[in-house]
Amino acid sequence: MKLLYFAWLKQRIGVAEETVAPPAEVRTVAALVDWLRARGPGYAQAFADLSTIRVAVNQEFARLDAAIGPDDEVALFPPVTGG
């Protein structure tokens, strides 16, 4: 699974992207986030408040209950505002 991090998420985690192989029971975005939180303090800090995070699975906006699989691309980013 390819993960992409943007803006302050990238800064807190320390990488812009990574390829991971979460356990088989990680089947939703929410389960992925829970698994990531346990990977270290940078992840725990980045995902402390899920209300400040948006997700896209395979370049389509997704909710936390969206299904994910090992070949998916998951992008995590803060809400975007324009001007």
VORO-109206 format. One line per 10 residues: number of its first residue (from 1); for each residue x, y, z of C-alpha. Coordinates in steps of 0.25 Angstrom, whole numbers, plus 5000, padded with zeros to 4 digits. Layout:
REM VORO-109206
NUM> X:Y:Z  ...
//
This chain:
REM VORO-109206
1> 5000:5000:5000  5005:5014:4996  5003:5025:5006  5004:5040:5003  5005:5051:5013  5003:5065:5011  5006:5079:5018  5008:5078:5033  5005:5063:5033  5017:5061:5024
11> 5025:5070:5034  5021:5062:5046  5023:5048:5041  5036:5052:5034  5033:5046:5020  5025:5050:5008  5021:5036:5004  5024:5022:5008  5020:5008:5004  5015:4999:5016
21> 5009:4986:5018  4999:4987:5029  4994:4974:5036  4982:4967:5028  4972:4972:5038  4974:4986:5034  4963:4987:5024  4958:5002:5026  4964:5016:5026  4961:5016:5041
31> 4968:5003:5044  4980:5008:5036  4980:5021:5044  4980:5013:5057  4991:5004:5052  4999:5017:5047  4998:5023:5061  5005:5012:5068  5017:5013:5058  5023:5025:5067
41> 5021:5038:5073  5021:5046:5060  5010:5037:5054  5002:5038:5068  5004:5054:5067  5000:5054:5053  4987:5046:5055  4983:5051:5068  4971:5059:5063  4964:5052:5051
51> 4955:5064:5049  4967:5071:5043  4970:5061:5033  4964:5057:5019  4967:5045:5012  4967:5040:4997  4967:5026:4993  4972:5024:4979  4971:5039:4977  4956:5039:4981
61> 4952:5046:4994  4948:5035:5004  4942:5034:5018  4949:5027:5030  4940:5015:5028  4945:5013:5013  4950:5000:5010  4965:4999:5006  4974:4988:5001  4989:4985:4999
71> 4989:4991:4985  4983:5004:4988  4989:5018:4989  4984:5025:5001  4986:5040:5002  4985:5048:5016  4984:5063:5016  4978:5074:5024  4966:5081:5019  4969:5090:5007
81> 4964:5105:5006  4966:5114:4995  4966:5129:4992
//
